[in-house]
Amino acid sequence: MWRAVGVLTDEVSTTALTAGLRAARGCWIDQRTEAGWESHLTARDLRRLDVRPPPDGVVFVCENPRVLEAAVDAGCRRAVVCTLGQPAVVVTALLEQLGAGGAELRYHGDFDWPGITIANLLIGSYGCRAWRFGTADYLDALARLAPIVGELPMVGVNRVESCWDAQLTVEMEAAGRAVHEELLLDDLLSDLSRG
């Protein structure tokens, strides 16, 4: 968009944090994936590498880098893209590229209003599906975290309607507590360890 009005921006300062992805032609990202390492992709990389969905077609998308880091540390080889919070253009460009290549994108984020805002964007605009990110998942997390629920941060006052699960918004507002993604690592890693 900036280029259209004559403003030149760089293509290397912002990255998408990934793991388990490959390119159409063998290159360094394939080597990092084979080694079980994470990779940072720039917008320039996306133009050069032709990043493709994995053979099973599933790409897991998370909000917090701790999820991707834990998956790599646990030896998970599933494809993962981290938004690092509100996704930068390079992240959404990667998701568009993967989606156009036939990937099934599954998103999990924080159960708080900013997390719901991010999910609304990714589900509504980039074809992601909720991954352990519905009403039942939220209520289950609260039940399992019952001993520390009083210590969880407040969900906040700026209610955001979930575009994929209206009841989730109702339950989050009623409980008043946020559940951040890193508290659910065991469940997420269980999914990432399969296949």
Buried (B, 14 or more C-beta within 10 A) or exposed (E): EEEEEEEEEEBEEBBBBBBBBBBEEEBEBBEBBEEBEBBEBBBEBBEEBEBBBBEEBBBBBBBBBBBBBBBBEEEBBBBBBBBBBEBBBBBBBBBBBBBEBEBBBBBBBBBBBBBBBBBBBBBEEBBBEBBBBBBEBBBBBBEBBEEEBEEBEEBBEEEBEBBBBEEBBBBBBEBEBBBBBBBBBEBBBEBBEEE
